[in-house]
């Protein structure tokens, strides 16, 4: 599969929102356990309107992955070095889309002078982040009855700490 990653545009918002919502609903059952209250809390801010806002913000870097015809992945990081979202359409899971999104965000972060990326991983995504050189960096935190696992990655192009 050929994967193209580019900076997101406002017109990508609805498709990106669908990808993220579908991924959470279909791929993250280990986290939400099908509990409607947990899913509602997780999905509450995942609206097309919010995606437009996020894409237009100067302090966020949003990217989409595209396949032949549509958006198949969405990633978002903050200028402070926090990876906020990295989701892939369920139909293309385990085909390199998440890795492509992550690599684009890492390149952007290095170019922006960041030395590391931080995130809170779901249970579902822990193995993905470990395969991509993220390491645990603190105890799990709770959100809506679900665990978030703090992780960090020192970026390859980062200067060593002084």
C-alpha positions in Angstrom: 0.0 0.0 0.0 1.3 3.5 -0.9 0.8 5.9 2.1 1.0 9.6 1.6 1.2 11.8 4.7 0.7 15.6 4.5 -0.3 18.4 6.8 -4.0 18.4 7.4 -6.3 21.0 5.8 -9.7 22.2 7.2 -11.5 20.3 4.4 -10.0 17.0 5.9 -11.7 17.6 9.2 -14.8 15.4 8.7 -12.9 12.5 7.2 -10.2 12.7 9.9 -12.9 12.8 12.6 -14.5 9.7 11.1 -11.2 7.9 11.2 -10.5 8.7 14.8 -14.0 7.9 16.0 -14.1 4.6 14.1 -10.7 3.6 15.5 -11.7 4.4 19.0 -15.0 2.5 18.7 -13.7 -0.5 16.8 -10.1 -0.9 17.8 -9.9 0.2 21.4 -12.3 -2.2 23.1 -9.5 -3.2 25.4 -9.6 0.3 26.8 -13.3 1.2 26.8 -14.6 -2.3 27.2 -17.7 -1.4 25.3 -18.9 0.8 28.1 -21.1 3.6 26.6 -20.1 6.1 29.4 -16.4 5.6 28.7 -16.8 5.8 24.9 -18.9 9.0 25.3 -16.3 10.6 27.5 -13.5 9.7 25.0 -15.5 10.7 21.9 -17.2 13.8 23.3 -14.6 16.3 21.8 -14.1 14.3 18.6 -16.4 16.4 16.4 -15.8 17.7 12.8 -16.0 21.3 14.3 -13.2 20.6 16.8 -11.0 19.0 14.1 -11.3 22.1 12.0 -10.3 24.2 15.0 -7.3 21.9 15.8 -6.2 21.9 12.2 -6.2 25.7 12.1 -4.4 26.3 15.4 -0.8 27.5 15.1 0.4 25.6 18.2 -0.7 22.2 16.8 0.7 20.2 13.9 -2.0 18.0 12.3 -1.3 15.4 9.6 -3.4 13.1 7.6 -2.5 9.8 5.8 -4.2 9.1 2.6 -4.6 6.0 0.6 -5.9 5.7 -2.9 -9.1 7.8 -2.3 -9.6 8.9 1.3 -8.1 9.9 4.6 -7.0 6.7 6.4 -5.1 8.2 9.4 -4.8 11.3 11.5 -2.1 12.5 13.8 -1.8 15.6 16.0 1.0 17.0 18.2 1.5 20.2 20.1 4.3 22.7 19.8 5.2 21.7 23.4 6.1 18.1 22.2 3.0 16.2 23.2 1.6 13.6 20.7 -2.1 14.1 21.2 -3.7 11.9 18.6 -2.4 9.1 16.3 -5.3 7.0 14.9 -5.7 4.8 11.8 -8.8 3.6 10.0 -9.6 0.1 11.2 -9.5 -1.3 7.7 -5.8 -0.4 7.3 -4.6 -1.3 10.8 -1.1 -2.9 10.9 -0.2 -1.7 7.4 2.3 1.0 8.2 -0.1 4.0 8.4 0.4 4.7 12.1 4.2 4.5 11.6 4.0 6.9 8.7 2.0 9.4 10.7 4.4 9.0 13.6 7.5 9.5 11.4 6.1 12.7 9.9 5.3 14.1 13.4 8.8 13.2 14.6 10.4 14.9 11.6 8.3 18.0 12.3 9.2 18.0 16.0 12.9 17.7 15.3 12.7 20.5 12.7 10.9 22.6 15.4 13.8 22.1 17.8 12.0 19.6 20.1 14.2 17.0 21.7 11.5 14.5 22.7 7.8 13.6 22.2 5.5 12.7 25.1 2.2 11.0 25.1 -0.3 9.0 27.1 -0.9 5.7 25.4 -4.0 3.6 25.6 -3.6 -0.1 26.4 -4.4 -0.8 22.8 -1.5 1.3 21.5 1.2 0.4 24.0 2.9 -2.2 21.8 2.8 0.2 18.8 4.6 2.9 20.7 7.1 0.5 22.2 7.9 -0.8 18.7 8.6 2.8 17.8 11.0 3.4 20.6 8.8 5.1 23.2 9.4 4.2 26.8 7.3 4.3 29.9 8.0 7.4 32.0 5.6 7.4 34.8 2.6 5.7 36.5 -0.6 5.2 34.6 -3.2 8.1 34.9 -6.9 7.7 34.7 -9.5 9.2 32.4 -13.1 8.1 32.5 -12.2 4.8 34.1 -9.5 4.1 31.5 -5.7 4.0 32.0 -3.4 6.3 30.1 0.3 5.2 30.1 2.8 8.1 30.0 5.6 7.5 27.5 8.3 9.5 25.9 10.8 9.2 23.1 14.0 11.1 22.7 14.1 12.2 19.1 17.0 10.8 17.0 18.2 14.2 15.8 18.0 15.7 19.3 21.2 17.0 20.9 22.2 15.0 24.0 21.3 16.7 27.3 24.0 18.9 28.8 
